[in-house]
């Protein structure tokens, strides 16, 4: 096991996730795509997360 990249801010391809500065917007988008959202500790914005399978 090596060091983990910061999973809350980067997607599995190592690219920064799309961030929403507004919680309301993140909530709308999460609902639209059937995902959840969370506040990122790295950039302070909101990212969408896939629901647990
Ligand atoms: Zn982030």
PDB file of the backbone (N, CA, C, O) and the ligand in Angstrom, with CONECT records:
HET     ZN  A 101       1
ATOM      1  N   UNK A   1       0.837  -1.208   0.000  1.00  0.00           N
ATOM      2  CA  UNK A   1       0.000   0.000   0.000  1.00  0.00           C
ATOM      3  C   UNK A   1       0.862   1.245   0.000  1.00  0.00           C
ATOM      4  O   UNK A   1       1.767   1.391   0.822  1.00  0.00           O
ATOM      5  N   UNK A   2       0.576   2.128  -0.918  1.00  0.00           N
ATOM      6  CA  UNK A   2       1.332   3.373  -0.976  1.00  0.00           C
ATOM      7  C   UNK A   2       0.520   4.521  -0.408  1.00  0.00           C
ATOM      8  O   UNK A   2      -0.510   4.312   0.233  1.00  0.00           O
ATOM      9  N   UNK A   3       0.984   5.713  -0.645  1.00  0.00           N
ATOM     10  CA  UNK A   3       0.229   6.879  -0.195  1.00  0.00           C
ATOM     11  C   UNK A   3      -1.006   7.036  -1.060  1.00  0.00           C
ATOM     12  O   UNK A   3      -0.974   6.807  -2.269  1.00  0.00           O
ATOM     13  N   UNK A   4      -2.062   7.417  -0.437  1.00  0.00           N
ATOM     14  CA  UNK A   4      -3.281   7.634  -1.210  1.00  0.00           C
ATOM     15  C   UNK A   4      -3.350   9.074  -1.681  1.00  0.00           C
ATOM     16  O   UNK A   4      -2.963   9.995  -0.961  1.00  0.00           O
ATOM     17  N   UNK A   5      -3.843   9.259  -2.893  1.00  0.00           N
ATOM     18  CA  UNK A   5      -4.106  10.637  -3.302  1.00  0.00           C
ATOM     19  C   UNK A   5      -5.366  11.077  -2.581  1.00  0.00           C
ATOM     20  O   UNK A   5      -6.111  10.259  -2.041  1.00  0.00           O
ATOM     21  N   UNK A   6      -5.584  12.342  -2.581  1.00  0.00           N
ATOM     22  CA  UNK A   6      -6.740  12.858  -1.852  1.00  0.00           C
ATOM     23  C   UNK A   6      -8.023  12.556  -2.614  1.00  0.00           C
ATOM     24  O   UNK A   6      -8.414  13.272  -3.535  1.00  0.00           O
ATOM     25  N   UNK A   7      -8.661  11.469  -2.195  1.00  0.00           N
ATOM     26  CA  UNK A   7      -9.836  10.992  -2.909  1.00  0.00           C
ATOM     27  C   UNK A   7     -11.036  11.915  -2.871  1.00  0.00           C
ATOM     28  O   UNK A   7     -11.919  11.824  -3.724  1.00  0.00           O
ATOM     29  N   UNK A   8     -11.075  12.781  -1.915  1.00  0.00           N
ATOM     30  CA  UNK A   8     -12.264  13.633  -1.848  1.00  0.00           C
ATOM     31  C   UNK A   8     -12.216  14.760  -2.877  1.00  0.00           C
ATOM     32  O   UNK A   8     -13.247  15.340  -3.218  1.00  0.00           O
ATOM     33  N   UNK A   9     -11.027  15.065  -3.366  1.00  0.00           N
ATOM     34  CA  UNK A   9     -10.905  16.166  -4.322  1.00  0.00           C
ATOM     35  C   UNK A   9     -10.583  15.688  -5.734  1.00  0.00           C
ATOM     36  O   UNK A   9     -10.804  16.416  -6.701  1.00  0.00           O
ATOM     37  N   UNK A  10     -10.066  14.478  -5.857  1.00  0.00           N
ATOM     38  CA  UNK A  10      -9.682  13.946  -7.170  1.00  0.00           C
ATOM     39  C   UNK A  10     -10.495  12.707  -7.531  1.00  0.00           C
ATOM     40  O   UNK A  10     -10.871  11.914  -6.668  1.00  0.00           O
ATOM     41  N   UNK A  11     -10.749  12.566  -8.807  1.00  0.00           N
ATOM     42  CA  UNK A  11     -11.453  11.363  -9.266  1.00  0.00           C
ATOM     43  C   UNK A  11     -10.421  10.246  -9.463  1.00  0.00           C
ATOM     44  O   UNK A  11      -9.220  10.486  -9.335  1.00  0.00           O
ATOM     45  N   UNK A  12     -10.878   9.037  -9.771  1.00  0.00           N
ATOM     46  CA  UNK A  12      -9.945   7.908  -9.906  1.00  0.00           C
ATOM     47  C   UNK A  12      -8.877   8.105 -10.982  1.00  0.00           C
ATOM     48  O   UNK A  12      -7.853   7.422 -10.966  1.00  0.00           O
ATOM     49  N   UNK A  13      -9.101   9.021 -11.905  1.00  0.00           N
ATOM     50  CA  UNK A  13      -8.097   9.291 -12.940  1.00  0.00           C
ATOM     51  C   UNK A  13      -7.076  10.327 -12.486  1.00  0.00           C
ATOM     52  O   UNK A  13      -6.171  10.685 -13.240  1.00  0.00           O
ATOM     53  N   UNK A  14      -7.222  10.803 -11.261  1.00  0.00           N
ATOM     54  CA  UNK A  14      -6.273  11.763 -10.732  1.00  0.00           C
ATOM     55  C   UNK A  14      -6.541  13.198 -11.135  1.00  0.00           C
ATOM     56  O   UNK A  14      -5.694  14.076 -10.968  1.00  0.00           O
ATOM     57  N   UNK A  15      -7.740  13.425 -11.673  1.00  0.00           N
ATOM     58  CA  UNK A  15      -8.105  14.790 -12.059  1.00  0.00           C
ATOM     59  C   UNK A  15      -8.976  15.405 -10.971  1.00  0.00           C
ATOM     60  O   UNK A  15      -9.737  14.702 -10.306  1.00  0.00           O
ATOM     61  N   UNK A  16      -8.864  16.719 -10.790  1.00  0.00           N
ATOM     62  CA  UNK A  16      -9.721  17.358  -9.789  1.00  0.00           C
ATOM     63  C   UNK A  16     -11.195  17.188 -10.165  1.00  0.00           C
ATOM     64  O   UNK A  16     -11.568  17.316 -11.331  1.00  0.00           O
ATOM     65  N   UNK A  17     -12.002  16.905  -9.187  1.00  0.00           N
ATOM     66  CA  UNK A  17     -13.435  16.776  -9.450  1.00  0.00           C
ATOM     67  C   UNK A  17     -14.033  18.151  -9.691  1.00  0.00           C
ATOM     68  O   UNK A  17     -13.482  19.176  -9.291  1.00  0.00           O
ATOM     69  N   UNK A  18     -15.181  18.138 -10.359  1.00  0.00           N
ATOM     70  CA  UNK A  18     -15.884  19.386 -10.562  1.00  0.00           C
ATOM     71  C   UNK A  18     -16.404  19.886  -9.222  1.00  0.00           C
ATOM     72  O   UNK A  18     -17.014  19.132  -8.464  1.00  0.00           O
ATOM     73  N   UNK A  19     -16.162  21.146  -8.937  1.00  0.00           N
ATOM     74  CA  UNK A  19     -16.577  21.691  -7.657  1.00  0.00           C
ATOM     75  C   UNK A  19     -17.703  22.694  -7.810  1.00  0.00           C
ATOM     76  O   UNK A  19     -17.727  23.483  -8.755  1.00  0.00           O
ATOM     77  N   UNK A  20     -18.623  22.653  -6.881  1.00  0.00           N
ATOM     78  CA  UNK A  20     -19.715  23.624  -6.850  1.00  0.00           C
ATOM     79  C   UNK A  20     -19.511  24.520  -5.638  1.00  0.00           C
ATOM     80  O   UNK A  20     -19.371  24.042  -4.512  1.00  0.00           O
ATOM     81  N   UNK A  21     -19.498  25.817  -5.884  1.00  0.00           N
ATOM     82  CA  UNK A  21     -19.276  26.727  -4.764  1.00  0.00           C
ATOM     83  C   UNK A  21     -20.543  26.901  -3.937  1.00  0.00           C
ATOM     84  O   UNK A  21     -20.491  27.332  -2.785  1.00  0.00           O
ATOM     85  N   UNK A  22     -21.679  26.563  -4.534  1.00  0.00           N
ATOM     86  CA  UNK A  22     -22.943  26.701  -3.828  1.00  0.00           C
ATOM     87  C   UNK A  22     -23.495  25.341  -3.421  1.00  0.00           C
ATOM     88  O   UNK A  22     -23.585  24.434  -4.249  1.00  0.00           O
ATOM     89  N   UNK A  23     -23.861  25.195  -2.159  1.00  0.00           N
ATOM     90  CA  UNK A  23     -24.409  23.929  -1.693  1.00  0.00           C
ATOM     91  C   UNK A  23     -25.735  23.638  -2.387  1.00  0.00           C
ATOM     92  O   UNK A  23     -26.054  22.489  -2.691  1.00  0.00           O
ATOM     93  N   UNK A  24     -26.493  24.690  -2.627  1.00  0.00           N
ATOM     94  CA  UNK A  24     -27.793  24.525  -3.271  1.00  0.00           C
ATOM     95  C   UNK A  24     -27.636  23.945  -4.667  1.00  0.00           C
ATOM     96  O   UNK A  24     -28.385  23.057  -5.073  1.00  0.00           O
ATOM     97  N   UNK A  25     -26.646  24.462  -5.399  1.00  0.00           N
ATOM     98  CA  UNK A  25     -26.376  23.964  -6.750  1.00  0.00           C
ATOM     99  C   UNK A  25     -25.916  22.505  -6.714  1.00  0.00           C
ATOM    100  O   UNK A  25     -26.344  21.683  -7.524  1.00  0.00           O
ATOM    101  N   UNK A  26     -25.053  22.211  -5.775  1.00  0.00           N
ATOM    102  CA  UNK A  26     -24.545  20.844  -5.634  1.00  0.00           C
ATOM    103  C   UNK A  26     -25.690  19.884  -5.330  1.00  0.00           C
ATOM    104  O   UNK A  26     -25.737  18.766  -5.843  1.00  0.00           O
ATOM    105  N   UNK A  27     -26.597  20.334  -4.500  1.00  0.00           N
ATOM    106  CA  UNK A  27     -27.750  19.518  -4.125  1.00  0.00           C
ATOM    107  C   UNK A  27     -28.627  19.247  -5.346  1.00  0.00           C
ATOM    108  O   UNK A  27     -29.091  18.127  -5.554  1.00  0.00           O
ATOM    109  N   UNK A  28     -28.842  20.274  -6.136  1.00  0.00           N
ATOM    110  CA  UNK A  28     -29.645  20.128  -7.358  1.00  0.00           C
ATOM    111  C   UNK A  28     -29.008  19.133  -8.314  1.00  0.00           C
ATOM    112  O   UNK A  28     -29.677  18.240  -8.834  1.00  0.00           O
ATOM    113  N   UNK A  29     -27.729  19.294  -8.539  1.00  0.00           N
ATOM    114  CA  UNK A  29     -27.006  18.419  -9.465  1.00  0.00           C
ATOM    115  C   UNK A  29     -26.960  16.984  -8.948  1.00  0.00           C
ATOM    116  O   UNK A  29     -27.093  16.034  -9.719  1.00  0.00           O
ATOM    117  N   UNK A  30     -26.772  16.837  -7.656  1.00  0.00           N
ATOM    118  CA  UNK A  30     -26.734  15.508  -7.047  1.00  0.00           C
ATOM    119  C   UNK A  30     -28.069  14.800  -7.253  1.00  0.00           C
ATOM    120  O   UNK A  30     -28.122  13.610  -7.564  1.00  0.00           O
ATOM    121  N   UNK A  31     -29.130  15.553  -7.075  1.00  0.00           N
ATOM    122  CA  UNK A  31     -30.468  14.990  -7.234  1.00  0.00           C
ATOM    123  C   UNK A  31     -30.683  14.587  -8.689  1.00  0.00           C
ATOM    124  O   UNK A  31     -31.236  13.527  -8.981  1.00  0.00           O
ATOM    125  N   UNK A  32     -30.238  15.447  -9.589  1.00  0.00           N
ATOM    126  CA  UNK A  32     -30.424  15.218 -11.022  1.00  0.00           C
ATOM    127  C   UNK A  32     -29.700  13.959 -11.486  1.00  0.00           C
ATOM    128  O   UNK A  32     -30.207  13.215 -12.325  1.00  0.00           O
ATOM    129  N   UNK A  33     -28.515  13.730 -10.936  1.00  0.00           N
ATOM    130  CA  UNK A  33     -27.718  12.572 -11.356  1.00  0.00           C
ATOM    131  C   UNK A  33     -27.863  11.368 -10.423  1.00  0.00           C
ATOM    132  O   UNK A  33     -27.199  10.349 -10.609  1.00  0.00           O
ATOM    133  N   UNK A  34     -28.722  11.491  -9.432  1.00  0.00           N
ATOM    134  CA  UNK A  34     -28.913  10.399  -8.489  1.00  0.00           C
ATOM    135  C   UNK A  34     -27.687  10.141  -7.629  1.00  0.00           C
ATOM    136  O   UNK A  34     -27.391   8.999  -7.277  1.00  0.00           O
ATOM    137  N   UNK A  35     -26.968  11.227  -7.288  1.00  0.00           N
ATOM    138  CA  UNK A  35     -25.755  11.080  -6.474  1.00  0.00           C
ATOM    139  C   UNK A  35     -25.917  11.813  -5.155  1.00  0.00           C
ATOM    140  O   UNK A  35     -26.934  12.454  -4.893  1.00  0.00           O
ATOM    141  N   UNK A  36     -24.896  11.698  -4.346  1.00  0.00           N
ATOM    142  CA  UNK A  36     -24.873  12.468  -3.114  1.00  0.00           C
ATOM    143  C   UNK A  36     -23.806  13.546  -3.267  1.00  0.00           C
ATOM    144  O   UNK A  36     -23.043  13.533  -4.233  1.00  0.00           O
ATOM    145  N   UNK A  37     -23.751  14.468  -2.327  1.00  0.00           N
ATOM    146  CA  UNK A  37     -22.734  15.510  -2.416  1.00  0.00           C
ATOM    147  C   UNK A  37     -22.105  15.704  -1.044  1.00  0.00           C
ATOM    148  O   UNK A  37     -22.676  15.325  -0.021  1.00  0.00           O
ATOM    149  N   UNK A  38     -20.928  16.296  -1.043  1.00  0.00           N
ATOM    150  CA  UNK A  38     -20.237  16.520   0.220  1.00  0.00           C
ATOM    151  C   UNK A  38     -19.338  17.732   0.070  1.00  0.00           C
ATOM    152  O   UNK A  38     -18.983  18.121  -1.042  1.00  0.00           O
ATOM    153  N   UNK A  39     -18.969  18.329   1.202  1.00  0.00           N
ATOM    154  CA  UNK A  39     -18.079  19.468   1.190  1.00  0.00           C
ATOM    155  C   UNK A  39     -16.648  18.967   1.209  1.00  0.00           C
ATOM    156  O   UNK A  39     -16.277  18.134   2.036  1.00  0.00           O
ATOM    157  N   UNK A  40     -15.852  19.484   0.290  1.00  0.00           N
ATOM    158  CA  UNK A  40     -14.471  19.057   0.161  1.00  0.00           C
ATOM    159  C   UNK A  40     -13.574  19.797   1.141  1.00  0.00           C
ATOM    160  O   UNK A  40     -13.643  21.020   1.263  1.00  0.00           O
ATOM    161  N   UNK A  41     -12.737  19.048   1.831  1.00  0.00           N
ATOM    162  CA  UNK A  41     -11.834  19.651   2.785  1.00  0.00           C
ATOM    163  C   UNK A  41     -10.602  20.261   2.137  1.00  0.00           C
ATOM    164  O   UNK A  41      -9.848  20.985   2.787  1.00  0.00           O
ATOM    165  N   UNK A  42     -10.396  19.968   0.848  1.00  0.00           N
ATOM    166  CA  UNK A  42      -9.233  20.476   0.130  1.00  0.00           C
ATOM    167  C   UNK A  42      -9.503  21.853  -0.464  1.00  0.00           C
ATOM    168  O   UNK A  42      -8.731  22.789  -0.256  1.00  0.00           O
ATOM    169  N   UNK A  43     -10.599  21.969  -1.201  1.00  0.00           N
ATOM    170  CA  UNK A  43     -10.885  23.230  -1.885  1.00  0.00           C
ATOM    171  C   UNK A  43     -12.056  23.984  -1.265  1.00  0.00           C
ATOM    172  O   UNK A  43     -12.303  25.138  -1.612  1.00  0.00           O
ATOM    173  N   UNK A  44     -12.776  23.341  -0.351  1.00  0.00           N
ATOM    174  CA  UNK A  44     -13.876  24.025   0.309  1.00  0.00           C
ATOM    175  C   UNK A  44     -15.149  24.101  -0.512  1.00  0.00           C
ATOM    176  O   UNK A  44     -16.148  24.671  -0.074  1.00  0.00           O
ATOM    177  N   UNK A  45     -15.108  23.514  -1.723  1.00  0.00           N
ATOM    178  CA  UNK A  45     -16.309  23.484  -2.543  1.00  0.00           C
ATOM    179  C   UNK A  45     -17.038  22.164  -2.354  1.00  0.00           C
ATOM    180  O   UNK A  45     -16.618  21.305  -1.578  1.00  0.00           O
ATOM    181  N   UNK A  46     -18.129  22.024  -3.073  1.00  0.00           N
ATOM    182  CA  UNK A  46     -18.913  20.784  -2.964  1.00  0.00           C
ATOM    183  C   UNK A  46     -18.687  19.915  -4.175  1.00  0.00           C
ATOM    184  O   UNK A  46     -18.674  20.405  -5.304  1.00  0.00           O
ATOM    185  N   UNK A  47     -18.507  18.616  -3.947  1.00  0.00           N
ATOM    186  CA  UNK A  47     -18.336  17.658  -5.039  1.00  0.00           C
ATOM    187  C   UNK A  47     -19.454  16.631  -4.975  1.00  0.00           C
ATOM    188  O   UNK A  47     -20.045  16.390  -3.922  1.00  0.00           O
ATOM    189  N   UNK A  48     -19.726  16.035  -6.121  1.00  0.00           N
ATOM    190  CA  UNK A  48     -20.714  14.955  -6.152  1.00  0.00           C
ATOM    191  C   UNK A  48     -20.010  13.626  -5.901  1.00  0.00           C
ATOM    192  O   UNK A  48     -18.855  13.439  -6.285  1.00  0.00           O
ATOM    193  N   UNK A  49     -20.711  12.720  -5.264  1.00  0.00           N
ATOM    194  CA  UNK A  49     -20.152  11.391  -4.993  1.00  0.00           C
ATOM    195  C   UNK A  49     -21.121  10.327  -5.460  1.00  0.00           C
ATOM    196  O   UNK A  49     -22.336  10.482  -5.346  1.00  0.00           O
ATOM    197  N   UNK A  50     -20.576   9.251  -5.985  1.00  0.00           N
ATOM    198  CA  UNK A  50     -21.421   8.132  -6.368  1.00  0.00           C
ATOM    199  C   UNK A  50     -21.983   7.486  -5.117  1.00  0.00           C
ATOM    200  O   UNK A  50     -21.272   7.323  -4.125  1.00  0.00           O
ATOM    201  N   UNK A  51     -23.234   7.125  -5.157  1.00  0.00           N
ATOM    202  CA  UNK A  51     -23.795   6.429  -3.992  1.00  0.00           C
ATOM    203  C   UNK A  51     -23.148   5.068  -3.824  1.00  0.00           C
ATOM    204  O   UNK A  51     -22.719   4.472  -4.812  1.00  0.00           O
ATOM    205  N   UNK A  52     -23.067   4.563  -2.612  1.00  0.00           N
ATOM    206  CA  UNK A  52     -22.462   3.247  -2.382  1.00  0.00           C
ATOM    207  C   UNK A  52     -23.212   2.159  -3.138  1.00  0.00           C
ATOM    208  O   UNK A  52     -24.441   2.169  -3.203  1.00  0.00           O
ATOM    209  N   UNK A  53     -22.470   1.232  -3.702  1.00  0.00           N
ATOM    210  CA  UNK A  53     -23.106   0.160  -4.468  1.00  0.00           C
ATOM    211  C   UNK A  53     -23.492  -0.994  -3.578  1.00  0.00           C
ATOM    212  O   UNK A  53     -24.041  -1.986  -4.057  1.00  0.00           O
TER     213      UNK A  53
HETATM  214 ZN    ZN A 101     -12.196  19.728  -3.781  1.00  0.00          ZN
END
